[in-house]
Amino acid sequence: MPPSTTSWTPAGGLQITSGKFTANAAWTVLAAIAYNLTRAAGVLASAFHAKATTATIRTQLIAVPARIARSARRSCLHLPAHWPWQDPWTALHAAATGPPATATT
């Protein structure tokens, strides 16, 4: 039996070739979780990113061109100056790391 491999098809889909149903099922569940988290990040970032494709969210919000600086046991993320997606990324960061929103009825 060949080892478990994954590859992208020319159509953009994920091809799973492990030969084991349970391994393929696990890959499918992980792909669905990654997709849902990416879509949720887009919704939290901005109205534009809520409607954007997954590839757009990945290139504009997830692949962040930043530098991490550590000092006195604290981490600081330095975003580039005049980065066009700084405001949506900051909104996403604030929503993900800030205090929870108050419940409304």
N, C-alpha and C positions, 0 to 999 in steps of 0.2 A: 504494500500500500504506500503511495507517495505521501510525503509530509504535507501538512496543512498549509495551503498558500492562499493568498487573496491577491486579486489584481483588478484593475479597472478596465472595463470593456471600452471599445471605441465610442459607444453610445453614452458613456458616462456612468454606467451602472457598475456595481460591485459584483465581481464574480468570485464565489466561494467554492473552493475545490478541495475539501478535506476528505470527502468520502464517508464521513460520519454525520448522521442526522443531528445529533445533539451538539456537535461542534458548529455545524452550520446554523443551527437555531440560536446558539449563543452569539455568533457573529451578527445575525440578523437583529437580535434584541439590542446589542450594543450599538449597531448602526441606527436603530430607531431612537435610542436614548440620545445619541449624539445629535441627530437631526432635531429632536424636540428641544434640547438645550440650546442649540443654535437659533432656532426660531424664537424661543423665549428671550434670548439675549437681544435679538433684533427688535422685538416688541418693547423691551425695557429701554433700548437705546434711543429710538426716535420713531416718528411716524413713517419716515422714508424707509428705514431699515425694517419696519414691521411688514412692509410689502415687498422688500427686496428678496432676491434669490439667495439661497444658502451660500453660493460661491461669493456673492457680493458681501455678505455679512462676514464670511471667513476672511476675505482680503482686507476689508476696511476696519473690522473691529477685533478680530481674533489674532491676526498676524500683525501685532502692534510693533512698529519700529521704535522701540524705547530702550533706554539704558537703565539698569537697576543699580542703584548706589546703596551701600550699606554703611551705616555709621551708628555707633552706640547702640547696637542691637536693634536698630530700626531700619526698615527698607524704604527707599524712596524711588519712585518710578519717574524718570525724566522723559517726557514726551517731546518730540521734535517741535521746534517753533513753527508756527503757521501751518500745523498739520490740519488738513481739511476736516477730519473726522474727530477732532478733539472734543467738541461739545457732545456728540452722541456717545463717545466712549466714556466721558466723564459722567454722563447721566446713567449709563450702564453700570459703571463702577459704584456710583452712589447708591443705586437701587440694589446692587448685589451685596454691598458691604455695610450699608447704613442700617439704622435701627428699623425695625419692622413698622409698616404703616399701621395707623390706628384703624380698628374695625369700624365700619359704618353699617347701619341697618336701614 
